[in-house]
Amino acid sequence: MKKFTRCLKMSLLPACCMFLCAFSDPESMEQCASYLHKTFTDHYDNSQESDRIKRYELNVTNNGFCRYKRYFNNGKTEYFAFKLSKFKDMDYYGTTTSGKLYIHTKGDDVIVQTYKDKGGDVDSMATQVIIPLKNMEAEDLNLIRDNLNKINAEVSILQKP
C-alpha cells in the first residue's frame, strides 16, 4: 500500500504542474516588453533636450533589454543598456505634462558608453537610466512599474532550479 501511495504522489505532482502550466501565458514577457517599448516611444519628450540632442533611439527588446542611445549636436554619442530583469524601482519627477523617469537597477547594472567625447570614449556602469517623458498620467506610470515587475517575476521563476 505504501508503494501505491508513493507512486500516486509521484505521478500527481507532474500532472498538477502540467495543469497549471497549461493556463499560463507563455508570451507575457514579450507582451510586457512590447508595452514598455510602445509607451516609451509614444511618450518620449524630445523637447526637453532638443537644444542638445540631434536624435535618439529607444528600444525595449523581446529578450528583455532596454537600450537608449542619444546623439548630441556636437557629435558625442551616449549609450545606455540594461536587462529589464535588473529593475529595482522607479521614480518620476515632473508633472503630467512633462517630466523625467528614473529607472533604478539592483546594482551597477546599466552599461554606459560614450563615443566621440572631448574627454575620450568612456565605458562605465551606472545604477539608473533617466528618460524624458511627456503626457504621463499616474495610471501610465503604474502600468510601466507593473510590466517591469512582471518581467522581474517571470525571470526569477525561470532562474530557480
PyMOL commands that set and color helices and strands:
alter all, ss='L'
color gray80, all
select helices_A, chain A and resi 2-22+28-43+46-48+84-86+138-159
alter helices_A, ss='H'
color red, helices_A
select strands_A, chain A and resi 53-60+65-72+77-83+87-94+98-105+110-115+122-126+128-134
alter strands_A, ss='S'
color yellow, strands_A
deselect
rebuild
show_as cartoon
